[in-house]
Amino acid sequence: MAKVAFIGLGVMGYPMAGHLKIRGEHEVTVYNRTIAKAQAWAQEFKGSFAATPAEAAQGQDFVFCCVGNDDDLREVTLGENGAFHTMNKGAVFIDNTTASAEVARELDKEARKRGFHFIDAPVSGGQAGAVNGVLTVMCGADEAVFDKAKPVISTYARSVGLMGAVGNGQLAKMMNQICIAGIVQGLAEAIHFGKCAGLDIQTVIDVLSKGAAGSWQMENRTPTMIKGEYEFGFAADWMRKDLKICLEEANRNGATLALTALVDQYYKDVQKLGGGRWDTSSLLARLEK
């Protein structure tokens, strides 16, 4: 059993912290910007809550974080009441936020100065993966630090992999989001095409899903897409945030992301329809508006 803190109790962080407490049997202290949510988590999981990130991180072996973006991450680590001010020497800070590779390297440099370790560890699997404890975690870290943290991370994950040095976890997550953007757009166009052709979409999908066109998105999102229901998982607003990170990184490394840039604009159309909180499969909605 380890002493653990978790900073950020959104739709992902809340259940992830719960798995650390229940599955991992760790001693867990949580922090959330809205204190009522931290209190609710502490009551549900019989853990503790803190008033600031600094208080949550003090004396812990591992400090996890899952917040919104680079600025949020800097605030909870380096801000006035940030976790980095109280981290133990030799402790490990594990960041599950989907953020830029630049901020990961920046925080790793700062952690090394202060005598503790940093892992960028973005996740894939969405809210359902977090609730069920079957996330995929892509880590950037020194190998020895990764080996130390992997058993703890595994309490909320199905797969935990080392992608290389700090920053590489975020780069791997960018690849993940690039793939999803293209797959969901293709699926949306296929369903739209089938409807225009008068096909029984579910019957066709049942066949296609067993062949080369099959995917997680096809298996898990098609039934709700057909019904025009988009309240299941990762929001369009969040996807645009992630694709912005991908496109900015591509500008730095010289990659060509023509399809990703196009789908990003399609999600902008979804936002204009009032669908910022709709899930990523809502690309179909813009075709059927």
Protein Blocks (a to p, Z undefined) as FASTA:
>chain_A
ZZdddehjafklmmmmmmmmmmnopacddddfblmlmmmmmmmnopaddfbfklmmgopa
bdcdddfblmlmmmmmmmmklfklmgcehiacddfbdcdfklmmmmmmmmmmnopacddd
ddehijmlmmnopaccdddddfklmmmmmmmmmmmcfbdcdebjehjlmmmmmmmmmmmm
mmmmmmmmmmmmmmmnopafklmmmmmmmmmkbcfklmmmmmmmmnopacecjafklmmm
mmmmmmmmmmmnopacfklmmmmmmmmmmmmnopmmpcfklmmmmmmZZ
